[in-house]
Amino acid sequence: MKHLVFAAGFLSAATVAVAETPELTVYTYDSFVSDWGPGPQVEEAFEAVCDCDLNLVGIEDGAALLARMKLEGASSDADIVLGLDTNLIVAAKETGLFAEHGQSPKLDLPIEWNDPVFLPYDWGYFAFVHEADAEAPSNFKALAESDKKIVIQDPRSSTPGLGLMMWVKTAYGNEAPAIWEGLADNVVTVTKGWSEAYGLFLEGEADMVLSYTTSPAYHLIAEEDASKAAAAFDEGHYMQVEVAAKLAASDQPELADQFLAFMLSDTFQGIIPTTNWMYPAVTPEGGLPEGFETLVTPEKSLLLSPEEAASARDAALDEWLTGLSQ
């Protein structure tokens, strides 16, 4: 009987020990947590130093993250949201759900960064990816005049889709409605997120897909396939800076701070180029992987400030909806 009591006590203590392992929940987008995304490596590396359980939750695409946070509010299980970008920062701050990070990071971005709430973890340029042996248009007007079929993402659920909308608005201003009307017959479909759109392109359902200048690096490095390229547009390319922030209502604030610091470490940043296929916010000690030097470098960078993007978003969305309905 004593042995049974001891065994029961031992099991009870073990159960308590397991239950006391802190859990950090990070909401992010689906491709981040996929088997080929950064998630598995990030989880393994962070758990090796945090003595915790890192719970990465994939929620469609970047813009859908903000909608989820608005729905859940302060009762959300999330401790960190990773996957918003500069086009969504103002709207995210307006929720009052996020806390200041309190860090002074040294970043390798092509823009200055001093936001007290959101920390960048990677960046890149939007571009239309196509087969390298196919002729590609050199701007949006040429694309609209061509017979190229494209797949794009919905700006209401996808950060690439939102980035494309801002790209057209920034490059063309009052001409943006005409650009969208011209592109209407080029669009095969509008997907909720990036993964679905890129999959359709790879399946041959379209000639071009909205993605990034860095996307061909995946095929080149991971598949030893040089058959994909990004079209260089002479009106410039819109930049994306992806960010993360901690929730003010997090029940693991210290662990959240530890993760944000880890996010800018050489370990995390070294994972980004060949899993998320973007430029890291802090260049790893070993530099960028071989193959990145072959990528298109835009001659002109386009980017609205978070405040400008918030101000332009509703009107740009109306233009997008009206133009594509023609």
Secondary structure, 3 states (H helix, E strand, C coil): CHHHHHHHHHHHHHHHHHHCCCEEEEEECHHHHCCCCCHHHHHHHHHHHHCCEEEEEECCCHHHHHHHHHHHHHHCCCCEEEEEECCCHHHHHHCCCECCCCCCCCCCCCCCCCCCCCEEEEEEEEEEEEECCCCCCCCHHHHHHCCCCEEEECCCCCHHHHHHHHHHHHHHHHHHHHHHHHHCCCEEEEECCHHHHHHHHHCCCCCEEEEECCHHHHHHHHCCCCCEEECCCCCCEEEEEEEEEEECCCCCHHHHHHHHHHHCCHHHHHHCCCCCCCEECCCCCCCCCCCHHHCCCCCCEECCCHHHHHHHHHHHHHHHHHHHCC
